[in-house]
């Protein structure tokens, strides 16, 4: 199998985390959705959300 180009590269994740840290955010969890290219950073101590519809899907 040939290597596929990543939708979200390691450098993009690193850049996102460095930006969050530079504004003083204490990172609690990071979720990377490789299908959509979305990187979500949750602050330390944030309560997990109940499963429900994706807000982006509601806007479509």
Biopython code that builds the backbone (N, CA, C, O; Angstrom):
import numpy as np
from Bio.PDB.StructureBuilder import StructureBuilder

atoms = [
    (1, "UNK", "N", (0.843, -1.182, 0.000)),
    (1, "UNK", "CA", (0.000, 0.000, 0.000)),
    (1, "UNK", "C", (0.885, 1.241, 0.000)),
    (1, "UNK", "O", (1.908, 1.295, 0.683)),
    (2, "UNK", "N", (0.481, 2.208, -0.760)),
    (2, "UNK", "CA", (1.231, 3.456, -0.793)),
    (2, "UNK", "C", (0.773, 4.364, 0.348)),
    (2, "UNK", "O", (-0.353, 4.263, 0.834)),
    (3, "UNK", "N", (1.657, 5.231, 0.751)),
    (3, "UNK", "CA", (1.346, 6.167, 1.838)),
    (3, "UNK", "C", (0.384, 7.236, 1.327)),
    (3, "UNK", "O", (0.558, 7.769, 0.231)),
    (4, "UNK", "N", (-0.619, 7.541, 2.121)),
    (4, "UNK", "CA", (-1.579, 8.597, 1.771)),
    (4, "UNK", "C", (-1.149, 9.903, 2.405)),
    (4, "UNK", "O", (-0.518, 9.911, 3.463)),
    (5, "UNK", "N", (-1.484, 10.988, 1.770)),
    (5, "UNK", "CA", (-1.229, 12.303, 2.342)),
    (5, "UNK", "C", (-2.222, 12.520, 3.479)),
    (5, "UNK", "O", (-3.425, 12.318, 3.314)),
    (6, "UNK", "N", (-1.710, 12.929, 4.622)),
    (6, "UNK", "CA", (-2.565, 13.141, 5.795)),
    (6, "UNK", "C", (-3.380, 14.412, 5.637)),
    (6, "UNK", "O", (-2.878, 15.429, 5.157)),
    (7, "UNK", "N", (-4.652, 14.347, 6.047)),
    (7, "UNK", "CA", (-5.493, 15.540, 6.043)),
    (7, "UNK", "C", (-5.020, 16.492, 7.138)),
    (7, "UNK", "O", (-4.976, 17.707, 6.944)),
    (8, "UNK", "N", (-4.672, 15.932, 8.276)),
    (8, "UNK", "CA", (-4.136, 16.712, 9.385)),
    (8, "UNK", "C", (-2.713, 16.233, 9.611)),
    (8, "UNK", "O", (-2.488, 15.074, 9.960)),
    (9, "UNK", "N", (-1.763, 17.118, 9.414)),
    (9, "UNK", "CA", (-0.369, 16.725, 9.584)),
    (9, "UNK", "C", (0.074, 16.929, 11.033)),
    (9, "UNK", "O", (-0.552, 17.661, 11.800)),
    (10, "UNK", "N", (1.150, 16.270, 11.373)),
    (10, "UNK", "CA", (1.699, 16.393, 12.715)),
    (10, "UNK", "C", (2.099, 17.843, 12.992)),
    (10, "UNK", "O", (1.939, 18.325, 14.113)),
    (11, "UNK", "N", (2.612, 18.536, 11.986)),
    (11, "UNK", "CA", (3.020, 19.932, 12.191)),
    (11, "UNK", "C", (1.807, 20.828, 12.460)),
    (11, "UNK", "O", (1.915, 21.787, 13.224)),
    (12, "UNK", "N", (0.655, 20.534, 11.846)),
    (12, "UNK", "CA", (-0.556, 21.321, 12.117)),
    (12, "UNK", "C", (-1.047, 21.088, 13.542)),
    (12, "UNK", "O", (-1.480, 22.029, 14.208)),
    (13, "UNK", "N", (-0.985, 19.855, 14.012)),
    (13, "UNK", "CA", (-1.384, 19.564, 15.386)),
    (13, "UNK", "C", (-0.445, 20.264, 16.352)),
    (13, "UNK", "O", (-0.890, 20.862, 17.332)),
    (14, "UNK", "N", (0.844, 20.195, 16.082)),
    (14, "UNK", "CA", (1.832, 20.843, 16.939)),
    (14, "UNK", "C", (1.612, 22.350, 16.987)),
    (14, "UNK", "O", (1.681, 22.958, 18.055)),
    (15, "UNK", "N", (1.348, 22.953, 15.829)),
    (15, "UNK", "CA", (1.109, 24.399, 15.761)),
    (15, "UNK", "C", (-0.139, 24.784, 16.553)),
    (15, "UNK", "O", (-0.151, 25.810, 17.234)),
    (16, "UNK", "N", (-1.184, 23.969, 16.467)),
    (16, "UNK", "CA", (-2.421, 24.234, 17.206)),
    (16, "UNK", "C", (-2.181, 24.175, 18.708)),
    (16, "UNK", "O", (-2.652, 25.036, 19.451)),
    (17, "UNK", "N", (-1.447, 23.155, 19.153)),
    (17, "UNK", "CA", (-1.177, 23.006, 20.585)),
    (17, "UNK", "C", (-0.266, 24.120, 21.100)),
    (17, "UNK", "O", (-0.458, 24.610, 22.212)),
    (18, "UNK", "N", (0.715, 24.519, 20.308)),
    (18, "UNK", "CA", (1.592, 25.618, 20.720)),
    (18, "UNK", "C", (0.813, 26.920, 20.845)),
    (18, "UNK", "O", (1.071, 27.717, 21.747)),
    (19, "UNK", "N", (-0.139, 27.137, 19.944)),
    (19, "UNK", "CA", (-0.968, 28.353, 20.018)),
    (19, "UNK", "C", (-1.825, 28.343, 21.279)),
    (19, "UNK", "O", (-1.965, 29.368, 21.946)),
    (20, "UNK", "N", (-2.401, 27.179, 21.606)),
    (20, "UNK", "CA", (-3.227, 27.077, 22.813)),
    (20, "UNK", "C", (-2.387, 27.329, 24.062)),
    (20, "UNK", "O", (-2.822, 28.021, 24.982)),
    (21, "UNK", "N", (-1.194, 26.768, 24.088)),
    (21, "UNK", "CA", (-0.317, 26.961, 25.243)),
    (21, "UNK", "C", (0.176, 28.399, 25.344)),
    (21, "UNK", "O", (0.366, 28.906, 26.450)),
    (22, "UNK", "N", (0.383, 29.060, 24.221)),
    (22, "UNK", "CA", (0.909, 30.427, 24.240)),
    (22, "UNK", "C", (-0.080, 31.433, 24.828)),
    (22, "UNK", "O", (0.327, 32.493, 25.303)),
    (23, "UNK", "N", (-1.374, 31.110, 24.802)),
    (23, "UNK", "CA", (-2.367, 32.006, 25.404)),
    (23, "UNK", "C", (-2.713, 31.587, 26.829)),
    (23, "UNK", "O", (-3.621, 32.148, 27.443)),
    (24, "UNK", "N", (-1.988, 30.600, 27.350)),
    (24, "UNK", "CA", (-2.161, 30.207, 28.741)),
    (24, "UNK", "C", (-3.175, 29.110, 28.978)),
    (24, "UNK", "O", (-3.542, 28.858, 30.126)),
    (25, "UNK", "N", (-3.636, 28.456, 27.943)),
    (25, "UNK", "CA", (-4.615, 27.373, 28.109)),
    (25, "UNK", "C", (-3.921, 26.127, 28.643)),
    (25, "UNK", "O", (-2.904, 25.692, 28.103)),
    (26, "UNK", "N", (-4.468, 25.568, 29.686)),
    (26, "UNK", "CA", (-3.966, 24.295, 30.212)),
    (26, "UNK", "C", (-4.746, 23.189, 29.520)),
    (26, "UNK", "O", (-5.944, 23.021, 29.748)),
    (27, "UNK", "N", (-4.062, 22.447, 28.682)),
    (27, "UNK", "CA", (-4.704, 21.448, 27.829)),
    (27, "UNK", "C", (-5.057, 20.206, 28.637)),
    (27, "UNK", "O", (-4.212, 19.625, 29.317)),
    (28, "UNK", "N", (-6.323, 19.813, 28.545)),
    (28, "UNK", "CA", (-6.778, 18.606, 29.222)),
    (28, "UNK", "C", (-6.917, 17.434, 28.286)),
    (28, "UNK", "O", (-6.647, 16.292, 28.657)),
    (29, "UNK", "N", (-7.348, 17.724, 27.048)),
    (29, "UNK", "CA", (-7.567, 16.636, 26.080)),
    (29, "UNK", "C", (-7.518, 17.221, 24.673)),
    (29, "UNK", "O", (-7.901, 18.368, 24.447)),
    (30, "UNK", "N", (-7.043, 16.413, 23.741)),
    (30, "UNK", "CA", (-6.994, 16.818, 22.337)),
    (30, "UNK", "C", (-7.646, 15.716, 21.518)),
    (30, "UNK", "O", (-7.337, 14.537, 21.688)),
    (31, "UNK", "N", (-8.547, 16.107, 20.633)),
    (31, "UNK", "CA", (-9.181, 15.152, 19.726)),
    (31, "UNK", "C", (-8.840, 15.559, 18.301)),
    (31, "UNK", "O", (-8.963, 16.725, 17.927)),
    (32, "UNK", "N", (-8.408, 14.578, 17.508)),
    (32, "UNK", "CA", (-8.084, 14.824, 16.113)),
    (32, "UNK", "C", (-8.990, 13.948, 15.265)),
    (32, "UNK", "O", (-8.977, 12.723, 15.384)),
    (33, "UNK", "N", (-9.771, 14.583, 14.414)),
    (33, "UNK", "CA", (-10.646, 13.854, 13.495)),
    (33, "UNK", "C", (-9.961, 13.847, 12.137)),
    (33, "UNK", "O", (-9.983, 14.843, 11.414)),
    (34, "UNK", "N", (-9.357, 12.720, 11.800)),
    (34, "UNK", "CA", (-8.591, 12.633, 10.561)),
    (34, "UNK", "C", (-9.492, 12.626, 9.328)),
    (34, "UNK", "O", (-9.029, 12.921, 8.226)),
    (35, "UNK", "N", (-10.750, 12.299, 9.495)),
    (35, "UNK", "CA", (-11.667, 12.280, 8.356)),
    (35, "UNK", "C", (-12.017, 13.695, 7.902)),
    (35, "UNK", "O", (-12.133, 13.950, 6.704)),
    (36, "UNK", "N", (-12.188, 14.620, 8.858)),
    (36, "UNK", "CA", (-12.582, 15.988, 8.511)),
    (36, "UNK", "C", (-11.442, 16.992, 8.631)),
    (36, "UNK", "O", (-11.558, 18.115, 8.138)),
    (37, "UNK", "N", (-10.348, 16.610, 9.274)),
    (37, "UNK", "CA", (-9.236, 17.530, 9.459)),
    (37, "UNK", "C", (-9.397, 18.454, 10.638)),
    (37, "UNK", "O", (-8.720, 19.479, 10.720)),
    (38, "UNK", "N", (-10.280, 18.111, 11.551)),
    (38, "UNK", "CA", (-10.575, 18.968, 12.704)),
    (38, "UNK", "C", (-9.691, 18.582, 13.899)),
    (38, "UNK", "O", (-9.549, 17.404, 14.228)),
    (39, "UNK", "N", (-9.107, 19.592, 14.535)),
    (39, "UNK", "CA", (-8.340, 19.411, 15.768)),
    (39, "UNK", "C", (-9.078, 20.183, 16.851)),
    (39, "UNK", "O", (-9.269, 21.394, 16.729)),
    (40, "UNK", "N", (-9.498, 19.490, 17.915)),
    (40, "UNK", "CA", (-10.250, 20.116, 19.003)),
    (40, "UNK", "C", (-9.421, 20.013, 20.273)),
    (40, "UNK", "O", (-8.980, 18.928, 20.651)),
    (41, "UNK", "N", (-9.211, 21.147, 20.927)),
    (41, "UNK", "CA", (-8.445, 21.208, 22.174)),
    (41, "UNK", "C", (-9.406, 21.532, 23.303)),
    (41, "UNK", "O", (-10.103, 22.545, 23.261)),
    (42, "UNK", "N", (-9.443, 20.670, 24.313)),
    (42, "UNK", "CA", (-10.302, 20.880, 25.480)),
    (42, "UNK", "C", (-9.433, 21.326, 26.643)),
    (42, "UNK", "O", (-8.380, 20.741, 26.894)),
    (43, "UNK", "N", (-9.870, 22.364, 27.358)),
    (43, "UNK", "CA", (-9.092, 22.823, 28.503)),
    (43, "UNK", "C", (-9.140, 21.827, 29.654)),
    (43, "UNK", "O", (-10.060, 21.016, 29.762)),
    (44, "UNK", "N", (-8.146, 21.907, 30.491)),
    (44, "UNK", "CA", (-8.074, 21.043, 31.663)),
    (44, "UNK", "C", (-9.286, 21.294, 32.551)),
    (44, "UNK", "O", (-9.637, 22.444, 32.814)),
    (45, "UNK", "N", (-9.920, 20.236, 33.009)),
    (45, "UNK", "CA", (-11.067, 20.350, 33.888)),
    (45, "UNK", "C", (-12.390, 20.533, 33.179)),
    (45, "UNK", "O", (-13.420, 20.672, 33.839)),
    (46, "UNK", "N", (-12.398, 20.536, 31.857)),
    (46, "UNK", "CA", (-13.649, 20.695, 31.117)),
    (46, "UNK", "C", (-14.466, 19.408, 31.235)),
    (46, "UNK", "O", (-13.943, 18.303, 31.088)),
    (47, "UNK", "N", (-15.750, 19.580, 31.502)),
    (47, "UNK", "CA", (-16.634, 18.423, 31.626)),
    (47, "UNK", "C", (-16.910, 17.854, 30.237)),
    (47, "UNK", "O", (-17.146, 18.611, 29.294)),
    (48, "UNK", "N", (-16.882, 16.535, 30.104)),
    (48, "UNK", "CA", (-17.205, 15.950, 28.799)),
    (48, "UNK", "C", (-18.652, 16.221, 28.435)),
    (48, "UNK", "O", (-19.533, 16.184, 29.294)),
    (49, "UNK", "N", (-18.895, 16.493, 27.164)),
    (49, "UNK", "CA", (-20.249, 16.783, 26.705)),
    (49, "UNK", "C", (-21.001, 15.485, 26.471)),
    (49, "UNK", "O", (-20.421, 14.456, 26.123)),
    (50, "UNK", "N", (-22.303, 15.563, 26.671)),
    (50, "UNK", "CA", (-23.146, 14.410, 26.358)),
    (50, "UNK", "C", (-23.200, 14.252, 24.845)),
    (50, "UNK", "O", (-23.163, 15.235, 24.105)),
    (51, "UNK", "N", (-23.287, 13.028, 24.403)),
    (51, "UNK", "CA", (-23.349, 12.764, 22.968)),
    (51, "UNK", "C", (-24.619, 13.376, 22.394)),
    (51, "UNK", "O", (-25.694, 13.269, 22.983)),
    (52, "UNK", "N", (-24.490, 13.990, 21.290)),
    (52, "UNK", "CA", (-25.627, 14.623, 20.640)),
    (52, "UNK", "C", (-25.255, 14.971, 19.221)),
    (52, "UNK", "O", (-24.195, 14.575, 18.739)),
    (53, "UNK", "N", (-26.112, 15.705, 18.549)),
    (53, "UNK", "CA", (-25.803, 16.059, 17.170)),
    (53, "UNK", "C", (-24.624, 17.020, 17.105)),
    (53, "UNK", "O", (-24.414, 17.833, 18.006)),
    (54, "UNK", "N", (-23.865, 16.913, 16.030)),
    (54, "UNK", "CA", (-22.743, 17.803, 15.810)),
    (54, "UNK", "C", (-23.287, 19.192, 15.473)),
    (54, "UNK", "O", (-24.082, 19.316, 14.541)),
    (55, "UNK", "N", (-22.887, 20.241, 16.197)),
    (55, "UNK", "CA", (-23.406, 21.577, 15.918)),
    (55, "UNK", "C", (-23.158, 22.026, 14.480)),
    (55, "UNK", "O", (-23.973, 22.754, 13.912)),
    (56, "UNK", "N", (-22.052, 21.604, 13.890)),
    (56, "UNK", "CA", (-21.765, 21.978, 12.501)),
    (56, "UNK", "C", (-22.798, 21.358, 11.550)),
    (56, "UNK", "O", (-23.168, 21.972, 10.548)),
    (57, "UNK", "N", (-23.255, 20.160, 11.860)),
    (57, "UNK", "CA", (-24.262, 19.520, 11.017)),
    (57, "UNK", "C", (-25.601, 20.253, 11.098)),
    (57, "UNK", "O", (-26.357, 20.271, 10.126)),
    (58, "UNK", "N", (-25.899, 20.860, 12.255)),
    (58, "UNK", "CA", (-27.148, 21.586, 12.420)),
    (58, "UNK", "C", (-27.181, 22.862, 11.590)),
    (58, "UNK", "O", (-28.255, 23.340, 11.223)),
    (59, "UNK", "N", (-26.003, 23.416, 11.291)),
    (59, "UNK", "CA", (-25.930, 24.653, 10.527)),
    (59, "UNK", "C", (-26.096, 24.434, 9.037)),
    (59, "UNK", "O", (-26.319, 25.386, 8.290)),
    (60, "UNK", "N", (-25.992, 23.194, 8.600)),
    (60, "UNK", "CA", (-26.091, 22.896, 7.155)),
    (60, "UNK", "C", (-27.516, 22.862, 6.695)),
    (60, "UNK", "O", (-27.778, 22.626, 5.515)),
]
sb = StructureBuilder()
sb.init_structure("model")
sb.init_model(0)
sb.init_chain("A")
sb.init_seg("    ")
for serial, (resi, resn, name, xyz) in enumerate(atoms, 1):
    if name == "N":
        sb.init_residue(resn, " ", resi, " ")
    sb.init_atom(name, np.array(xyz, "f"), 0.0, 1.0, " ", f" {name:<3s}", serial, name[0])
structure = sb.get_structure()
